[in-house]
């Protein structure tokens, strides 16, 4: 007995696959930028990230954290928490900006991971049903757009801070961690545009087609899985037929025995 398993699936287009690849690459860049303490650098005397700050220490003591004196060859580095360093370097400066940037970039990191995993499933799964595809693609677009907005906000805030006289990072140089954040932001915006195209494609139903056993558009993994299903169903059907045949044979034997008993009884009579 063959199994009919018709359903509607959506396969990712070039834009969906591209968004998955670029977003995964963006996640790697984002994590490096997020964790590294090189968002700000001040002439070699200190460098500051979202979570930690490192400042130069010479044999004679701590090099001034806000001086223009570059770190000497014999200088070592000590690191503390970013908020601790800001409070000591600029006691009158309110560092709520740091907490705000940390918060939105942490949320962005979570969204980044969730979206990357979702798109990897969407692209890598042998077949994804229409409704599931629509949820994944539209949800990924929403999260990616949020990531792009959050990271852009953080980049702009940090860029403005180096121009503020009351800022703890006034006249600092924006270092390579900041450059990585900009790179990741640009890539995420590209992914957002690609996902807009994929959302329109998926929601209008144009890529949806019925799939069934033997269809040339079904992947090899799908076909093998359904062949296995069909084999199991055929095996169960055969076992059931064999059991019915045995029951019929037993009933026939019982009927013959009963008829033979009736014939013997009539002969004696």
C-alpha positions in Angstrom: 0.0 0.0 0.0 1.6 3.3 -1.1 1.6 6.3 1.1 0.4 9.6 -0.5 2.1 12.4 1.3 1.4 15.6 -0.7 2.3 18.9 0.9 3.4 22.4 0.0 7.1 23.3 0.5 9.2 26.4 -0.1 12.8 26.2 -1.1 15.1 29.1 -0.4 16.0 31.4 -3.3 19.4 33.0 -4.1 18.5 35.9 -1.8 17.6 33.6 1.1 20.8 31.6 0.8 22.8 34.8 0.5 21.2 36.3 3.6 22.1 33.2 5.5 25.7 33.2 4.5 26.2 36.9 5.1 24.4 36.9 8.4 26.5 34.0 9.7 29.7 35.9 8.6 28.4 39.0 10.2 27.8 37.1 13.5 31.4 36.0 13.6 32.6 39.6 13.0 30.1 40.9 15.6 31.3 38.5 18.3 34.9 39.5 17.8 34.0 43.2 18.0 31.6 42.7 20.9 34.3 40.9 23.1 37.4 42.8 22.2 38.6 45.9 24.2 39.7 48.0 21.2 36.7 50.3 20.5 38.6 53.4 21.7 42.4 54.0 21.8 44.2 57.1 23.1 47.7 57.3 21.7 48.9 54.0 23.2 48.2 55.0 26.8 44.9 53.1 27.1 42.3 51.2 25.0 38.7 50.7 25.9 36.0 48.2 24.9 32.5 47.6 25.9 33.4 45.4 28.9 37.0 46.1 29.8 39.6 48.9 29.7 43.4 48.4 29.6 45.9 51.1 30.5 49.7 51.3 30.3 51.7 50.8 33.5 55.4 51.7 33.6 58.1 50.7 36.1 57.5 54.0 37.9 53.8 53.6 38.3 50.6 54.0 36.3 50.8 56.1 33.2 48.2 58.8 33.3 45.0 57.3 31.7 44.1 60.5 29.9 47.6 61.8 29.1 49.2 62.1 25.7 52.2 60.1 26.7 52.5 57.0 24.6 53.2 53.6 26.2 57.0 53.0 26.4 58.6 49.7 25.4 59.0 48.7 29.0 55.4 49.4 29.7 53.0 46.6 30.7 49.2 46.6 30.6 46.6 46.3 33.3 42.9 45.7 32.6 39.8 46.6 34.6 36.1 46.7 34.0 35.1 49.4 31.5 32.7 51.1 33.9 35.3 51.1 36.7 37.9 52.8 34.4 35.4 55.4 33.2 34.4 56.3 36.8 38.1 56.7 37.7 39.1 58.6 34.6 36.1 60.9 34.5 34.4 60.9 37.9 32.0 63.6 36.9 31.0 61.9 33.7 27.7 60.0 33.7 28.5 56.7 31.9 24.9 55.7 31.2 25.9 55.7 27.5 28.1 52.6 28.2 25.2 50.7 29.9 22.9 51.7 27.1 25.4 50.5 24.4 26.1 47.3 26.2 22.3 46.6 26.6 21.4 47.2 22.9 24.4 45.3 21.6 23.7 42.3 24.0 20.1 42.2 22.7 21.5 42.4 19.2 23.8 39.5 19.8 20.9 37.3 21.0 18.8 38.3 18.0 21.9 37.6 15.8 22.3 34.0 17.1 18.6 33.2 16.9 18.3 34.6 13.3 21.4 32.8 12.1 20.2 29.4 13.4 16.7 30.0 11.9 18.1 30.8 8.5 20.6 27.9 8.6 17.6 25.6 9.2 15.6 27.3 6.5 18.4 26.9 3.9 19.8 23.5 5.1 16.6 21.5 5.7 15.7 19.1 2.9 12.2 20.6 2.7 10.3 23.2 4.8 6.5 23.4 4.7 5.0 26.6 3.5 3.6 27.9 6.8 6.9 27.2 8.6 8.9 28.9 5.9 6.7 32.0 6.1 7.2 32.2 9.9 11.0 31.7 9.6 11.6 34.2 6.8 9.3 36.9 8.2 10.6 36.5 11.7 14.2 36.5 10.5 13.5 39.7 8.6 12.1 41.4 11.7 15.0 40.4 13.9 17.6 41.3 11.3 16.0 44.7 10.9 16.1 45.2 14.7 19.8 44.1 14.7 20.6 46.6 12.0 18.9 49.4 13.8 20.5 48.6 17.2 24.0 48.2 15.9 23.7 51.4 13.9 22.6 53.3 17.0 25.5 51.9 19.0 28.0 52.9 16.3 26.6 56.4 16.0 26.6 56.9 19.8 30.3 55.8 20.1 31.3 58.0 17.2 29.7 61.0 18.8 31.3 60.3 22.2 34.8 61.0 21.0 33.8 64.6 20.1 32.2 65.4 23.5 34.4 67.3 25.9 32.8 65.9 29.0 33.2 62.4 27.7 35.7 59.9 29.2 36.8 59.0 25.7 37.1 62.6 24.4 39.7 62.9 21.5 40.2 59.1 21.6 40.8 57.3 18.3 38.1 54.8 17.2 40.0 51.5 17.0 39.6 48.3 15.0 36.9 46.8 17.2 34.7 49.8 16.2 35.6 49.2 12.6 34.5 45.6 12.9 31.2 46.8 14.4 30.7 49.1 11.4 31.5 46.2 9.0 29.0 43.9 10.8 26.4 46.6 10.7 26.8 47.1 6.9 26.6 43.4 6.3 23.4 43.1 8.4 21.8 45.9 6.3 22.6 44.0 3.2 21.0 40.9 4.7 17.9 42.9 5.6 17.5 44.0 2.0 17.9 40.4 0.8 15.4 39.1 3.3 12.9 41.7 2.1 13.0 40.1 -1.3 12.7 36.6 0.2 9.8 37.7 2.4 7.9 39.0 -0.7 8.7 35.8 -2.6 7.6 33.5 0.2 4.4 35.3 1.2 3.0 35.7 -2.3 3.1 32.0 -2.7 5.0 31.9 -6.0 7.7 29.4 -4.9 5.1 27.0 -3.3 4.5 23.8 -5.2 2.9 20.5 -4.1 5.4 17.8 -3.4 4.8 14.0 -3.5 6.7 10.8 -3.8 8.4 10.6 -7.2 8.4 14.4 -7.8 11.7 15.5 -9.4 11.9 18.5 -7.1 11.9 16.4 -4.0 15.5 16.1 -2.6 17.3 12.7 -2.4 16.9 12.7 1.4 13.2 13.3 1.1 12.8 10.5 -1.5 14.8 8.0 0.6 12.8 8.9 3.7 9.5 8.4 2.0 10.7 5.2 0.3 11.5 4.0 3.8 8.1 5.0 5.0 6.5 3.2 2.0 8.6 0.1 2.7 7.5 0.0 6.3 3.9 0.5 5.3 4.2 -2.3 2.7 5.8 -4.6 5.3 3.0 -3.9 7.8 0.4 -4.4 5.1 2.1 -7.8 4.2 2.1 -8.9 7.8 -1.5 -8.0 8.2 -2.4 -9.9 5.0 -0.4 -12.9 6.3 -2.2 -12.8 9.6 -5.6 -12.7 7.8 -4.6 -15.6 5.6 -3.6 -17.7 8.7 -6.9 -16.8 10.3 -8.7 -17.9 7.2 -6.7 -21.2 7.1 -7.4 -21.9 10.7 -11.1 -21.2 10.2 -11.1 -23.5 7.1 -9.4 -26.3 9.1 -11.9 -25.8 11.9 -14.8 -26.0 9.4 -13.4 -29.2 7.8 -13.0 -30.7 11.2 -16.5 -29.8 12.2 -17.9 -31.2 8.9 -15.9 -34.4 9.4 -17.3 -34.8 12.9 -20.9 -34.3 11.6 -20.3 -36.9 8.9 -19.0 -39.5 11.4 -22.0 -38.8 13.6 -24.5 -39.4 10.8 -22.7 -42.7 9.8 -23.0 -44.1 13.3 -26.6 -43.1 13.4 
